[in-house]
Amino acid sequence: MFTYNKLDIVFQALAHQTRRMILDIIKTNPGCSVGELSAYFDVSRIAIMNHLSVLEKAGLITSEKQGRVRHLYINIAPLQMIYERWTDEYSSYFASQITDIKKSAEQTHKKKGK
């Protein structure tokens, strides 16, 4: 189980929009290099490295160095542990049902709007 200190670190890491975008990019492109990741942003490579450091300290990413290149991977374990902390075995079932109802209502609304 997470301690509150560990939870704080994860939530602080997720609080910044750029770090959430970094996680999305790494999730989509597992094993991408820091250079490849940096190309998505209009900030210095040092700024990206600082964001990566925060994400690594929170346990949200891991890196593997091959020569001079660092390959980045997402680690969903902290997110899964947070999810499991506040949900139970029935929550995901009902959440997906509600999401399906929402999507259906939105599609119906779009069809009536045309």
N, C-alpha and C positions, 0 to 999 in steps of 0.2 A: 504494500500500500504506500502511496505517496505521502510524504510529510507535507505540511503546509508550505515550508520553505521551497521544496521541490515544485509544488504546484505554482507558487508565486513566480518562480523562474520560467516555467513553461508559459504561463499566462502573459508575463512581461514580454517574452520572446514573440508571442503571437499578437501582441498589441500593436505592433508596427506593421503598417500596410506593406512596406517593401519586403519585410521578412515573410509575410504570408505569400507574397508574389514569388519570392525565392522558393518557398516550399512547393508551390504549384508548378513551377518550372522544373524543379528537381524531380517531382513526382512524375511529370510527363516525360522527362528525359533522364532516367536514372543513369548514373555514371558520367553525367556531363562534367566537363572540367570547369574550374573557376573562370577561366578565360571565356569559355562558351557562355557561362551564366552571366558574366559581366556585360556581354554584348547586348543583353536585353534591357540594360539600364543606362540612363544618361547621368551617371555618377562615376566617381573614380573607382578604380579597382580596390583601393584601400578602404573605401566606404563599404564596398561589397564584402571585403574580408572581415570588416568589423561586424557586419550583420551575420556573416557565417559563424563567427566566433560566438555570438550570442545564441544562435541556433544550436551550435554544438554543445555549449554549456548546458542548455536546456534538454539535451538528448534528442532533439528533433531531427538532426541530420548526423550522418557519419561520413567520414572521408577516407579514401584509400589513396595513398601516394604511390605512383608508379613513375620512377625517375623524378623529373621536375614537375610532373603534372599531378594535381589532386583531383580525384574523381569523387563526386558527391552523390550521396544516396539519402533518401528520406527514411526516417525511423518512426513508424507510426505508433510504436508501443506507448509513449507518453500520452498520445491522443486517445488511444484505446483505453488506457487506464483511467483517464478523466471521464470518458464516456461511460465506462462500466461503473464508476463511482456514483454517478447520478441517474443511472437508468437501471431497470431490472429486465428480466427475461421477456416481459410482455411489452415493454416500451417500444422496442424496435418494430414489433408487429403493428401496434396501433399508430406509430408515427408513419409507417409506410402506408397504412390505410388512409390516414388523414392527407398525406401527400397525394395519393391517388385521387381522392375526392377533390382536392384543390386543383389539380391538373385538369380534371374533368370539367369542373365549374369554369375554369379559365377558357377551355376550348369551346364550351357552350356559349360563353359570353362573346368570344371572338366571332363565332358563327352567326350569332344574332346581330352583331354589330355590322356585319357586311351587307 
